[in-house]
Amino acid sequence: MLALLFGRAKERPDRVEKPIELTAEGVWNEISGRLREALNENTFSTWFAQVQATAITESEFVLTVPNDFTREWIDGHFLGLIGAALAEVAGERSVR
C-alpha cells in the first residue's frame, strides 16, 4: 500500500548487508538472561554473578570465573545449559 502511495520502493543494489558482529559481552548478556529465566535468583546469583565473558571465536566461547571451585561447579552442573543457550545465540562453539 505504501508503495502505491509514495511510488515504488527502490532497490538498492549498492547496499551491502553486514553480518552482525558477535561480541563476548553481548553473547554473555543473552545467555545470562536465559540462565536467569531458567534458574531461581539465588542459584543464578551464587554461580553466575561474577562470571565474565572474555572472548568469542568461531570455535569457542571463553568465560572467566572467580575461582577453581566455581569453574568446577559450573562445569559439572550448568555446562549443558550454557552450551545449549550458546548454540541458540551464536551457533555451535565449545565453552571454555
FIMARKOL-540313 format. One record per residue (C-alpha): residue number from 1; residue in one letter; x, y, z. Coordinates in nm, 4 decimals, m for minus. Example, Ala and Ser with C-alpha at 12.3 -4.5 7.8 and 13.67 -1.06 7.14 Angstrom:
BEGIN
ATOM    n  res         X         Y         Z
ATOM    1    A    1.2300   m0.4500    0.7800
ATOM    2    S    1.3670   m0.1060    0.7140
// end
This chain:
BEGIN
ATOM    n  res         X         Y         Z
ATOM    1    M    0.0000    0.0000    0.0000
ATOM    2    L    0.2771    0.2455    0.0841
ATOM    3    A    0.4487    0.1702   m0.2436
ATOM    4    L    0.1325    0.2761   m0.4271
ATOM    5    L    0.1003    0.5992   m0.2332
ATOM    6    F    0.4622    0.7080   m0.2466
ATOM    7    G    0.5879    0.5341   m0.5560
ATOM    8    R    0.7671    0.2034   m0.5779
ATOM    9    A    1.0265    0.1213   m0.3187
ATOM   10    K    1.3647    0.1490   m0.4820
ATOM   11    E    1.6019   m0.1412   m0.4885
ATOM   12    R    1.9439   m0.0556   m0.3502
ATOM   13    P    2.1969   m0.2755   m0.5295
ATOM   14    D    2.4802   m0.0775   m0.3701
ATOM   15    R    2.3577   m0.1747   m0.0244
ATOM   16    V    2.5627   m0.4494    0.1317
ATOM   17    E    2.4276   m0.6376    0.4285
ATOM   18    K    2.6798   m0.6545    0.7062
ATOM   19    P    2.6809   m0.9600    0.9272
ATOM   20    I    2.6091   m0.8957    1.2912
ATOM   21    E    2.9342   m0.8989    1.4823
ATOM   22    L    2.9174   m1.1130    1.7925
ATOM   23    T    3.0937   m0.9822    2.0984
ATOM   24    A    3.1717   m1.1918    2.4033
ATOM   25    E    2.9870   m0.9454    2.6256
ATOM   26    G    2.6804   m0.9352    2.4014
ATOM   27    V    2.6605   m1.3126    2.3773
ATOM   28    W    2.7046   m1.3480    2.7543
ATOM   29    N    2.4304   m1.0914    2.8171
ATOM   30    E    2.1919   m1.3007    2.6076
ATOM   31    I    2.2991   m1.6319    2.7648
ATOM   32    S    2.2913   m1.4991    3.1206
ATOM   33    G    1.9401   m1.3643    3.0585
ATOM   34    R    1.8303   m1.7125    2.9567
ATOM   35    L    2.0027   m1.8642    3.2602
ATOM   36    R    1.8310   m1.6122    3.4864
ATOM   37    E    1.4947   m1.7254    3.3455
ATOM   38    A    1.5775   m2.0957    3.3844
ATOM   39    L    1.7245   m2.0805    3.7368
ATOM   40    N    1.5980   m1.9304    4.0578
ATOM   41    E    1.7537   m1.5967    4.1559
ATOM   42    N    1.9598   m1.7407    4.4417
ATOM   43    T    2.1185   m2.0068    4.2201
ATOM   44    F    2.1895   m1.7586    3.9433
ATOM   45    S    2.3439   m1.5063    4.1840
ATOM   46    T    2.5552   m1.7690    4.3599
ATOM   47    W    2.7118   m1.9186    4.0483
ATOM   48    F    2.6921   m1.6548    3.7753
ATOM   49    A    2.7049   m1.3086    3.9354
ATOM   50    Q    3.0836   m1.2858    3.8942
ATOM   51    V    3.1169   m1.4686    3.5618
ATOM   52    Q    3.2552   m1.2603    3.2757
ATOM   53    A    3.2823   m1.3386    2.9083
ATOM   54    T    3.6346   m1.2731    2.7882
ATOM   55    A    3.6467   m1.3973    2.4295
ATOM   56    I    3.4481   m1.5473    2.1459
ATOM   57    T    3.5932   m1.7048    1.8338
ATOM   58    E    3.4467   m1.9159    1.5556
ATOM   59    S    3.5015   m2.2274    1.7653
ATOM   60    E    3.4854   m2.1310    2.1321
ATOM   61    F    3.3380   m1.9023    2.3936
ATOM   62    V    3.5590   m1.8211    2.6935
ATOM   63    L    3.4210   m1.7355    3.0361
ATOM   64    T    3.6205   m1.6172    3.3360
ATOM   65    V    3.5123   m1.7233    3.6842
ATOM   66    P    3.6476   m1.6139    4.0241
ATOM   67    N    3.7984   m1.9472    4.1319
ATOM   68    D    3.8505   m2.3154    4.0526
ATOM   69    F    3.5621   m2.4280    4.2734
ATOM   70    T    3.3154   m2.2110    4.0802
ATOM   71    R    3.4587   m2.3356    3.7489
ATOM   72    E    3.4230   m2.6987    3.8548
ATOM   73    W    3.0677   m2.6460    3.9832
ATOM   74    I    2.9573   m2.4709    3.6660
ATOM   75    D    3.1284   m2.7386    3.4529
ATOM   76    G    2.9563   m3.0151    3.6469
ATOM   77    H    2.6098   m2.8659    3.6811
ATOM   78    F    2.5456   m2.5973    3.4204
ATOM   79    L    2.7733   m2.6549    3.1216
ATOM   80    G    2.4981   m2.8282    2.9225
ATOM   81    L    2.2570   m2.5422    2.9867
ATOM   82    I    2.5196   m2.2840    2.8906
ATOM   83    G    2.6132   m2.4810    2.5788
ATOM   84    A    2.2505   m2.5102    2.4661
ATOM   85    A    2.1937   m2.1364    2.5133
ATOM   86    L    2.5199   m2.0603    2.3330
ATOM   87    A    2.4181   m2.2759    2.0365
ATOM   88    E    2.0894   m2.0846    2.0091
ATOM   89    V    2.2542   m1.7439    2.0411
ATOM   90    A    2.5799   m1.7833    1.8495
ATOM   91    G    2.5909   m2.1257    1.6884
ATOM   92    E    2.7900   m2.4286    1.7902
ATOM   93    R    3.1005   m2.3422    1.9915
ATOM   94    S    3.2724   m2.5024    2.2848
ATOM   95    V    3.2543   m2.3290    2.6216
ATOM   96    R    3.5826   m2.2850    2.7997
// end
